[in-house]
């Protein structure tokens, strides 16, 4: 059987643990909304990723900052 890899999006720890129990292939990457304003709430998930060798891929990492500071010309 050839090597395979899978990626997931927006999986939390509980969903990843469930996937580990049923999948033949562990996910290589989990894409999550991640930016400086939600780092603390994602801390446990980031540690889980690190422990299990899952790459964290961020989306919304800059656009959220623009939304929080709509008067800024950054990224305009």
Number of C-alpha atoms within 10 A of each C-alpha: 3 4 5 10 11 10 14 13 14 11 15 14 14 10 10 18 13 10 15 13 10 9 9 10 13 19 20 16 17 21 15 19 16 18 17 10 12 12 13 11 10 16 11 13 20 17 12 16 19 12 9 11 13 17 15 18 15 14 14 11 16 14 12 17 16 15 10 10 10 11 9 11 8 11 8 7
